[in-house]
């Protein structure tokens, strides 16, 4: 009987986690499907929205490359570019403008 209760509890908790992930919706756009297919396999899609407030296109590119090189994400090179472009377009912030040159230098 305790095993059945443990199994039932685990199923309940895991189904709640899946339901929460299904509730996370990303913006539509080119690359959306590649993000779902490649990124959601390893981590929550909420990660995208949580980091969007400070991620420039260059930082999104570095993040995708880190997932591939450091964590072994099986993302093909063509998909990596599509994913980076999607994240930068839909969730990126503009790169800071270069500082103006000082007068007299």
Residue pairs with C-beta under 8 A, 6 or more apart in sequence:
21 40
21 44
21 45
24 44
24 45
24 46
24 49
26 32
26 35
26 36
26 45
26 48
26 49
26 90
27 90
27 91
29 86
29 89
29 90
30 82
30 85
30 86
31 82
31 83
31 85
31 86
31 87
31 89
31 90
32 86
34 79
34 82
34 83
34 86
35 45
35 48
35 83
35 86
35 87
36 45
38 73
38 74
38 75
38 79
38 83
39 45
39 47
39 48
39 67
39 73
39 83
42 67
42 71
42 73
48 87
48 91
49 91
51 63
51 91
52 91
52 92
52 93
53 93
54 93
55 63
55 87
55 88
55 91
55 92
55 93
56 88
56 92
56 93
56 94
56 95
56 96
57 84
57 88
57 92
57 95
58 95
59 92
60 84
60 87
60 88
60 91
60 92
61 84
61 88
63 87
64 75
64 80
64 83
64 84
64 87
65 80
67 73
67 75
68 75
68 80
75 83
